[in-house]
Amino acid sequence: MEMPSPNPAILARKARLAERLLAVLPADAVIQDEAETRAYECDALTAYKCPPLLAVLPRSTQEVSAVLRICHEEGVPVVPRGAGTSLAGGALPTADCVILGVARMNEVLETDFENRIIRVQTGRTNLSVSGAVEDEDFFYAPDPSSQLACAIAGNIAMNSGGAHCLKYGVTTNNLLGVTMVMMDGTVAEIGGAHLDAGGLDLLGVICGSEGQLGVVTEATLRILRKPEGARPVLIGYGSNEVAGACVSDIIKAGVLPVAIEFMDRPCIEACEAFAKADYPMCEALLIIEVEGSEAEIEHQLGLITEIARSHNPVELREAGDADEAARIWLGRKSAFGAMGQINDYMCLDGTIPVSSLPFVLRRIGEMSKEFGLDVANVFHAGDGNMHPLILFDANKPGDLETCEAFGAEILKLCVEAGGCLTGEHGVGIEKRDLMLHQYSAADLEAQLKVKDVFDPKWLLNPAKVFPLSVTEGRRAVALAAE
Amino acid sequence: MMTPGSEAELAEAITGASGPLCIQGGGTRGLAVEGEVLSTRGLSGVELYEPGALTLVVSAGTPVADVEALLAKENQRLAFEPIDHRGLLGTDGTPTIGGVIAANVSGPRRIQAGAARDHLLGVRFVDGSGQVVKNGGRVMKNVTGYDLVKLMCGAHGTLGVLTEVALKVLPRAEAAATVTLTGLDLPGAVRAMSAALGSPYDVTGAAYDAETYQTHIRVEGFRDSAAYRGAELVKLLSPIAMAEVQEDAESLWRGIRDVAAFQGRDGDVWRVSVKPTDAVELVPHLEAEALQFDWGGGLIWALVPAGTELRNRIKVPGHATLVRAAQETRARLGVFQPKPGPLTAVSEGLRRQFDPRGILNPGLMG
């Protein structure tokens, strides 16, 4: 993976930069020791590492503003970091950058049940946002599987999703307002507890911009009352095609489950070996969850199982109680752990139209043979968000490269099928060089123009999202102007 | 008036334009600016509809009514319930889906299902230089690059002219129940609506008519489920007011959506978005002749004497849009709320980037 070479002029100014930062931050908030900066050398895409020049851990919006103003004046690139759980390398440093971590900003600023909002500092973890309101039976809907660790800052940067998006939407649909610090240190309030924007929807373009437009320090989030209850059903089929047809028929019948999870045979086998959830051995497994009162759950599950039976399942298992429900989810929830036990793996998250599911799974199977690497598929079937897990051996020379090449082919396939490169993880560095498969040069230029407005000097997370060849001119101008 | 029949022709029309363009779908939303009319009505038709994937891709000039009829055949709908402005503004013409998206118009269900922008999956547009751009796609989860889809939704054509939109559609509910509480003042109504919206009953509409003192709360779903939740809401709200349930109330909610209460009455109409509990504090300062509330109290429709500057009276966070007024008033006060401080520069910067010649609906958004 190519990254821009560090600017020697910036490396030479490390001491002065640290001194300036120490003038606006407490001593423990500026990390300059080489052994300590190593803690920030990568995120959850651990194949790529590079310690930053410095790391800073501010505690307030004012401190973030002071840091950015200095970096702006000094012409130093800044890479914002939430909890460092990005699977796409969104928080990967360059040697000449300052890592701006928001981990120490994790306060709940306001909970308001009458207006159904919570305002938090963005270093707070996703799950602890729900934790702050659960005593009143409320929750924050987006639930990425890293929710125990990942920060709201990163959720906003990547527009994170989760298993329950079909009903509740992703981050952008649950974000009402932000406090954002622009690269020159300007603090902007965008949106708030009221709905929708007066003028242009700036909040909409900030969410998902991968830390390239500003550093979001506070967020107003929509919270919802928990449903009365929820229950899953497990359905096994003899082929991916039939399972796909079943999903489509359920949606067409007007039922909107909160989650429809799909696992293929390699995934079922791995989960079964690992978690012993007593899954049936078949080609495709669906876990479908519905919500509501007891009677509503009964009614929806009745409709779903009727449709499921018309497709001749090899197994159909309804949860009779909470224990059985937990058992149904057990295997799925341990899927990634199961894979990790077998092998190193790479997790992709391309999205496809649900109708192309059988075709895409068949092609992935063929490609698996061509590349000589196994793939297990686990998948948010309601919204088409795939998660192919490619298994490889990091200790075997060349395996990582083969895996990356295979992954790239899968993502291109997703685009060809009418989908996209990434449904919830973000582009980062991982999918940067594939962007021209999804978008034309003109499409990307339109996106770059947005960054030009928010960050004219191209200092915020500059080596991400877009192919380096596409952004080269802009980064060079920024460098020359310095 | 130019009515290009294809995206390429539309791009040519913009490239060749020598002065301001008034971008128009059906022209029903009263937002015309000075300039040659560039209509999207020649771009009409369904590109793709997959009911099993809840996905619809249509050309921007397609009439909303055609879209709704197509979806109804599969028992689906646009869940954000776009307002039809014709009654309120006294306009005629045929609302287009492109107009709905360009204006990000959403009705009562916005509080539960989201706004138009939350259902927009992808766009194709032509920017002010005549460049064709696509963003997003046709799948529900997509974080590939910047979300210009949201930026285009609500930009009223000032960043580019939409040629095609991809939408997430949803199943049409089998039934609805509307709980109506009578005799509440605004603080009581907001309290009742907050209680309902904070309940587990999945409320899809919460509106208050300050002229009849009626509060309406809607639930939707399968027939038994809607009836059950309606009855539960009556129980929940009984300490606040006596309530009645009606099974269907489609015309009531259409009236709320389209602000039927202000149709044919003199005066300017403002649309104010605030936090619901702030509405209680704000309303006495508005000195309005009549008021209607939606979105649990957070959306205020205010009827005021012609020429009134309402924004000066609003001291709580939010924004106010001048929806109906004489041309002179609109020019003087501006239709849209100016952005605070640094965001004005960002908005202007974006408009300059996407429309360097300043020819797309100039002046409409500042």
Interface residues (C-beta under 8 A of the other chain):
Chain A: D112 F113 E114 N115 R116 I117 D137 F138 M158 N159 G161 C165 L166 G169 V170 T172 N173 M182 T186 V187 A188 E189 I190 G192 A193 H194 L195 D196 A197 G198 G199 L200 D201 L202 L203 G204 V205 C207 G208 S209 R225 K226 P227 E228 V247 S248 D249 I251 K252 A253 G254 V255 L256 G292 S293 A295 E296 H299 Q300 T351 I352 P353 V354 S355 H380 D383 G384 N385 G418 G419 C420 L421 T422 G423 E424 H425 G426 V427 K431 M435 Q438 Y439 S440 A442 D443 L444 E445 A446 Q447 K449 V450 K451 D452 V453 F454 V465 F466
Chain B: E50 P51 G52 A53 L54 T55 E74 N75 N104 S106 R110 I111 G114 A115 R117 D118 D127 Q131 V132 V133 K134 N135 G137 R138 V139 M140 K141 N142 V143 T144 G145 Y146 D147 L148 V149 K150 L151 C153 G154 A155 L159 L170 P171 R172 A173 E174 R191 S194 L197 G198 S199 P200 D202 G221 F222 D224 S225 Y228 R229 S273 V274 K275 P276 T277 D278 W295 G298 L299 P317 G318 H319 A320 T321 F336 Q337 P338 K339 P340 G341 P342 L343 V346 S347 G349 L350 Q353 F354 M365 G366
